[in-house]
Amino acid sequence: MGKNDALCFFRAFTCKRSLTPRRTTSKVEYSDTGWQGMGLTQFTDTPHSHSSKALLVVAVLAALISVSAPCQINECWAQYSYALQHLGKSGMCIALRTYHQCTRNSASDCTGNIHYHSVRRMIESSLKKNNCSMTGKFFTGNVPKGYSHKSVEETPQECTFSPKAGYGHCGLFGDPHLRTFTNKYQTCKVRGAWPLIDNEYLTVQVTNDPVGKDSSATATSKLTVIIKKHEECGSDRYITYQAQTNNLPNRFQNGRSVFGYENSVRLVEVVEGRHIEIHIRYIDTTILVRQIGHYFTFSLQTPLELVQKMLNKTMDSGLNLCIKGCPKSEIIDYKHFLTKKNARLKSATDSATVTNQMTREQAIQKCKNTNVVDFYFDSCVFDLMTTGDSNFTQAANSAQQDILRFIPQVWGTFKNRTSLPVYVQTHKNSSNPLCISQIFYWIILLCTYLRLLTR
């Protein structure tokens, strides 16, 4: 009878179904209108059944209360935060051990809490990184009432990077035009696959194809981002994103858009099929990819601390366009090209030249209307002259907007130039060595004449 009671009351509490009693002369049958599974469906009422039922109700309620006990993980975070604030950096190991002990004591109440398990892994990783022993002193102070602390569910310290020196920016757009982390502006051929960034956290590679038949000018038709393993905050496997012409996915290759603790890696679709952003919180890095026309633009913001790490490795044999720029053999002298009204780019396959698709005057006017300046204006004119594709005006404009978004102070270095005379004049002077030699000849002749007069 006790077993029957238990089954009936268990079903009543867990399934939340109504029990309708049907009384007979010798039995009480409980009809479970919401449950048709296997099990006993009736029991015999005896003098002892009432007391056993009462005890069972108490037991079930006690079990429910214990199951619903709140997870105290935020209180553990407060204890760790207060201990670290009280002890300083020298007490890091004590604070971490205290944090670890607190979470262990909360294990029974936090079994189903996803944050709890992530925090446990984060603490264990921090203990190892700081060479802290699991045995030793603990912080015994009490956290004051009303102590203000950030919830562990908001942003864990371990998975958030706060740069101290600002940010660096690298961008690639158009035919293609490159802005490096070291503020170099280049126009390059770089046909085929080339790495933009390759560090301990991520790799970005682009593939550039000719923009026209036999043209040496190229543009980005394929882009691959690989976010490397980061078990504490990201993923225990590589995360890959790949875009190709007319296919800018809103998910990583495995179909997911978020990874890691509190979505430390996140892909956001800003404009369907046209603009996505990848945010990596634990290195405070943002990758922006747009498709404009048939080609992609790329922009990246990352802390200067990470840029400096990459700069320190420039002696490596590997290429890294965002750090080193394009190889000399791949650089196009766009300034010299723009000095000539009827300039022609050499063919990619032979020494012949490719016919321009738009006159310089037409390109200048279109680019002025797009509100691009300085390097972005030059790039716009170059792209229109070599391709005739007006989508490249939008690419230049988007690239200019990106750098102003990521590095706003760069606006103070712009000259707001929307013309080419400075290049024309510079190259006229430098391209006429005969004129310069004649000036030196007359200076020497004059000096000789003056010496003769003084004798």
Secondary structure, DSSP 8 states (H G I E B T S, - for coil): -HHHHHHHHHHHHHH---EEEEE-SS-EEEEETT--SSS--EE---TTHHHHHHHHHHHHHHHHHHHT----HHHHHHHHHHHHHHH-GGGHHHHHHHHHHHHHHTGGG-TT-HHHHHHHHHHHHHHHHTT--SSS--------TT-----TTT--GGG----SS-EEEEEEETTTEEE-TT--EEEE---EEEEEEESSSEEEEEEEEESSTTBS-EEEEEEEEEE---TTTS-SS-EEEEEETTB--SS-TTS-SEESTTSSEEEEEEETTTEEEEEEGGGTEEEEEEEETTEEEEEEEEEHHHHHHHHTTTTSSS--HHHH-S-GGGEE-HHHHHTSTT--EEBSSSS-EE--SS-HHHHHHHHHHTT--HHHHHHHHHHHHHH--THHHHHHHHHHHHHHHH-GGGGGG-------HHHHHHHHHHT-HHHHHHHHHHHHHHHHHHHHHT-
